Amino acid sequence: MLLLAAAFIVAFVLLLYMVSPLISPSPLKLAGAHVVVTGGSSGIGKCIAIECFKCGAFITLVARNESKLVQAKKEIEKYAINEKQVVICISVDVSKDYRQVENVIKQAQEKLGPVDMLVNCAGMAIAGTFEEIEIGQFTRLMEVNYLGSVYASRAVISTMKERRMGRVVFVSSQAGQLGLFGYTAYSPSKFALRGLAEALQMEVKPYNVYITVAYPPDTDTPGFAEENKSKPLETKLISESSSLCQPEQVAKVIVKDAIQGNFNSSVGSDGYMLSSLTCGMSPVTTITEGLQQVVTMGLFRTIALFYLGSFDSIVRRCMMQKQNCEQASKTD
């Protein structure tokens, strides 16, 4: 039995070696590249723009709030490494009208040249129990988190295919890898990005265009602070099982993975485990990555069961506390 398992692993490695030239893209050079970041006025998006600017890229920031865009532009320009670098700002809601998004991308390309890398970071989160979230919020989250990424990506992908180069990044979330209490509206909008990314990667890979899906954990951003205002107790307690990341740290990981053309981008040990555990039929970029997924799947599933048991315990305890409070109030 052990010999059979060993033979299978060897055959798998050999197969990966055979196809490795097809799945290992050349790194994208950011010096002089045009990088578009949606949701780039704050949080992870702004930090990604800074990270790219430090490498010599030209930046187009896209967001709704014009005053925040102007402030972000000033912050980013401090990190210039040469006098030629430019940061331009475009105020638009990427989730509303595809033609409008297409037009602003064209304007950006006229000023800074074809888009070499698009980072879809525009997004929002709403936490609450399924029956408490307003029904219109389900639509709104799909518009912002999913369609906003579709529109911006659609506006650049044809040119990338023509040029036989490009990167498209979808910033999802760890809540886009597993569904958690309080995220019945948010998680599906982030899960949808994974399906889009897998299908799109298969279409554009022959054209040397590579897709990256980033799954950041809870990150200390203005959006996270806003989300916490409505977050149920159960969700807060579950979130506390992992540490809060800084946006600069997350941005460095995302930019590094995007440059390399990695399909998955995760942060920390929990992120690595989740990405391996939920890899499914997602593309691999290196032989090592595929082999690690095969070897660690069973172990990570075992660890995940302990996590799930812990989360279920939190939900049950909170439910019992609510019931006890309700009974006490009725008695009074």
TAZIVEN-V623693 format. One record per residue. RES is the residue in one letter. PHI is phi in radians with two decimals (NA if undefined). D_FIRST is the distance of its C-alpha to the first C-alpha in Angstrom with 2 decimals. Layout:
BEGIN
<<RES;PHI;D_FIRST> <RES;PHI;D_FIRST>>
END
This chain:
BEGIN
<<M;NA;0.00> <L;-1.15;3.79> <L;-1.12;5.39> <L;-1.12;5.09> <A;-1.12;6.28> <A;-1.13;8.61> <A;-1.11;9.83> <F;-1.10;10.64> <I;-1.14;12.53> <V;-1.08;14.31> <A;-1.10;15.33> <F;-1.12;16.56> <V;-1.10;18.57> <L;-1.08;20.03> <L;-1.09;21.07> <L;-1.12;22.76> <Y;-1.06;24.52> <M;-1.15;25.82> <V;-1.68;27.33> <S;-0.97;28.41> <P;-1.07;32.00> <L;-1.49;32.35> <I;-2.04;31.28> <S;-1.95;32.89> <P;-1.28;36.58> <S;-1.34;39.32> <P;-1.04;40.69> <L;-1.46;43.85> <K;-1.53;46.91> <L;-1.46;48.92> <A;-1.10;52.05> <G;1.43;54.56> <A;-1.37;52.14> <H;-1.75;53.36> <V;-1.98;51.30> <V;-1.83;52.15> <V;-2.15;51.18> <T;-1.47;51.87> <G;1.15;52.46> <G;-1.59;53.44> <S;-1.52;56.37> <S;-2.82;54.47> <G;1.04;51.18> <I;-1.07;48.01> <G;-1.03;49.75> <K;-1.13;52.58> <C;-1.18;50.27> <I;-1.13;48.27> <A;-1.06;51.61> <I;-1.10;52.61> <E;-1.07;49.38> <C;-1.21;49.86> <F;-1.12;53.56> <K;-1.08;52.78> <C;-1.61;50.89> <G;1.69;53.96> <A;-1.38;53.31> <F;-1.70;56.04> <I;-2.08;55.53> <T;-1.99;56.50> <L;-1.69;56.34> <V;-2.18;56.33> <A;-2.86;57.07> <R;-1.45;59.58> <N;-1.47;61.65> <E;-1.16;63.98> <S;-1.15;65.18> <K;-1.18;61.65> <L;-1.09;60.88> <V;-1.09;63.94> <Q;-1.15;62.99> <A;-1.11;59.42> <K;-1.01;60.84> <K;-1.10;63.00> <E;-1.14;60.10> <I;-1.16;57.86> <E;-1.09;60.68> <K;-1.17;60.88> <Y;-1.74;57.61> <A;-1.09;58.88> <I;-1.89;58.12> <N;-2.67;60.70> <E;-1.32;63.88> <K;-1.39;62.62> <Q;-1.10;60.07> <V;-2.33;61.02> <V;-2.14;59.97> <I;-2.05;61.25> <C;-2.08;61.11> <I;-2.32;61.02> <S;-1.63;61.65> <V;-2.82;60.02> <D;-1.59;57.88> <V;-1.22;54.83> <S;-1.67;53.98> <K;-1.66;57.26> <D;-2.49;58.16> <Y;-1.05;56.04> <R;-1.04;59.15> <Q;-1.17;60.38> <V;-1.10;57.08> <E;-1.04;57.10> <N;-1.15;60.67> <V;-1.23;60.06> <I;-1.16;57.07> <K;-1.08;59.40> <Q;-1.05;61.99> <A;-1.13;59.52> <Q;-1.21;58.45> <E;-1.15;62.11> <K;-1.53;62.66> <L;-2.07;59.51> <G;1.62;57.91> <P;-1.01;54.73> <V;-1.34;52.09> <D;-1.57;49.24> <M;-2.52;47.37> <L;-1.95;47.81> <V;-1.99;46.66> <N;-1.52;46.82> <C;-2.02;47.49> <A;-1.13;50.17> <G;-3.00;49.07> <M;-2.64;50.02> <A;-2.27;48.50> <I;-2.29;49.82> <A;-1.98;48.35> <G;2.92;49.28> <T;-1.24;48.15> <F;-0.92;47.69> <E;-1.46;50.97> <E;-1.65;52.99> <I;-1.24;52.31> <E;-1.05;55.08> <I;-1.04;53.88> <G;-1.18;55.30> <Q;-1.23;53.05> <F;-1.10;49.96> <T;-1.15;51.68> <R;-1.09;52.88> <L;-1.16;49.47> <M;-1.17;48.00> <E;-1.14;51.01> <V;-1.30;50.79> <N;-1.34;47.06> <Y;-1.83;45.90> <L;-1.13;48.89> <G;-1.03;50.34> <S;-1.30;47.25> <V;-1.08;47.38> <Y;-1.09;51.05> <A;-1.14;50.87> <S;-1.18;47.80> <R;-1.07;49.45> <A;-1.28;52.51> <V;-1.99;50.74> <I;-1.18;47.85> <S;-1.11;49.98> <T;-1.14;51.53> <M;-1.08;48.20> <K;-1.13;46.87> <E;-1.10;50.11> <R;-1.46;49.84> <R;1.03;46.14> <M;-2.92;45.43> <G;2.66;45.16> <R;-2.35;43.26> <V;-2.20;43.34> <V;-1.98;42.24> <F;-1.93;41.84> <V;-1.57;42.19> <S;-1.60;40.33> <S;-3.00;39.42> <Q;-1.09;36.63> <A;-1.30;38.26> <G;-1.68;37.18> <Q;-1.96;33.51> <L;-2.57;33.83> <G;-1.43;36.72> <L;-2.16;38.66> <F;-0.90;41.58> <G;1.60;44.80> <Y;-2.02;43.39> <T;-1.17;43.60> <A;-1.66;45.97> <Y;-1.33;44.63> <S;-0.98;40.85> <P;-1.03;41.06> <S;-1.21;43.34> <K;-1.54;40.84> <F;-1.06;37.80> <A;-1.05;39.80> <L;-1.11;39.87> <R;-1.11;36.10> <G;-1.10;36.35> <L;-1.07;39.35> <A;-1.13;37.72> <E;-1.11;34.56> <A;-1.16;36.71> <L;-1.17;39.30> <Q;-1.05;36.87> <M;-1.13;35.60> <E;-1.28;39.28> <V;-1.74;40.54> <K;-0.99;37.71> <P;-1.09;39.05> <Y;-1.70;42.35> <N;1.13;40.95> <V;-1.92;41.56> <Y;-2.16;38.94> <I;-1.88;38.57> <T;-2.19;37.66> <V;-1.94;37.15> <A;-1.74;38.01> <Y;-2.12;37.03> <P;-1.20;39.41> <P;-1.40;39.43> <D;-0.95;42.73> <T;-2.26;45.17> <D;-1.30;48.68> <T;-2.27;50.71> <P;-1.02;53.83> <G;-1.12;51.74> <F;-1.18;49.58> <A;-1.09;52.78> <E;-1.18;54.16> <E;-1.07;51.02> <N;-1.11;51.23> <K;-1.14;54.63> <S;-2.01;53.23> <K;-1.26;49.75> <P;-1.10;49.07> <L;-1.02;48.43> <E;-1.02;44.87> <T;-1.15;44.10> <K;-1.09;45.75> <L;-1.14;43.78> <I;-1.16;40.44> <S;-1.10;41.55> <E;-1.21;42.41> <S;-1.25;38.75> <S;-2.29;38.60> <S;-1.37;41.25> <L;-1.53;43.86> <C;-1.56;43.48> <Q;-1.64;46.43> <P;-1.08;47.06> <E;-1.10;47.47> <Q;-1.13;43.94> <V;-1.12;42.49> <A;-1.07;44.64> <K;-1.05;43.46> <V;-1.15;39.79> <I;-1.10;40.63> <V;-1.11;42.83> <K;-1.06;40.32> <D;-1.16;37.53> <A;-1.13;40.04> <I;-1.03;41.24> <Q;-1.34;37.73> <G;1.42;37.09> <N;-1.22;34.19> <F;-1.27;33.58> <N;-1.74;32.74> <S;-2.34;35.01> <S;-2.33;34.45> <V;-2.13;36.09> <G;1.35;34.68> <S;-1.18;31.43> <D;-1.11;31.83> <G;-1.13;32.54> <Y;-1.08;29.50> <M;-1.11;27.27> <L;-1.10;29.05> <S;-1.14;28.85> <S;-1.21;25.10> <L;-1.18;24.63> <T;-1.87;27.00> <C;-1.12;26.20> <G;0.91;25.30> <M;-1.83;26.30> <S;-1.23;28.62> <P;-1.15;29.06> <V;-2.03;27.71> <T;-1.80;29.99> <T;-2.28;27.82> <I;-1.08;24.38> <T;-1.03;23.97> <E;-1.04;24.89> <G;-1.11;22.28> <L;-1.14;19.44> <Q;-1.07;20.78> <Q;-1.10;20.87> <V;-1.12;17.22> <V;-1.26;16.20> <T;-1.63;18.93> <M;-0.97;19.06> <G;-1.10;17.35> <L;-1.09;19.39> <F;-1.13;22.53> <R;-1.13;22.26> <T;-1.10;22.21> <I;-1.10;25.24> <A;-1.07;26.92> <L;-1.09;26.86> <F;-1.16;28.85> <Y;-1.04;31.27> <L;-1.07;31.77> <G;-1.08;32.45> <S;-1.15;34.98> <F;-1.14;36.66> <D;-1.07;36.96> <S;-1.13;38.50> <I;-1.06;41.04> <V;-1.10;42.05> <R;-1.13;42.50> <R;-1.09;44.60> <C;-1.12;46.79> <M;-1.10;47.30> <M;-1.13;48.39> <Q;-1.10;50.74> <K;-1.13;52.33> <Q;-1.11;52.80> <N;-1.14;54.39> <C;-1.13;56.69> <E;-1.14;57.72> <Q;-1.17;58.51> <A;-1.15;60.46> <S;-1.17;62.49> <K;-1.18;63.32> <T;-1.16;64.47> <D;-1.18;66.70>>
END
